[in-house]
Amino acid sequence: MPLLSDEDIKDKLGGLEGWERVDEQITKTYKLKNYIESVGFVNKVALLAERADHHPDITLQYNKVTITLTTHSDGGITEKDFSLAREIEGVF
């Protein structure tokens, strides 16, 4: 999958509240009610990721879940990252 240009990445981030670019990744931290809700959210993300065959880095800290996306096989940010980010937003 082709890497997105800096302009494309900026435009696509504009449509995803709270997501930001960090180097060659996009990331967002979600705040949930408690640990159990955080684990439930991570499980939902895991199912989406498995279905998409695109696996984010996930950090769980009690009621905060940080999702980081990049397309390792292509060496940067692709449409695949934004597609999964939109799906994650849908289950939050």
Secondary structure, 3 states (H helix, E strand, C coil): CCCCCHHHHHHHHCCCCCCEEECCEEEEEEECCCHHHHHHHHHHHHHHHHHHCCCCEEEEECCEEEEEECEHHHCECCHHHHHHHHHHHHHC
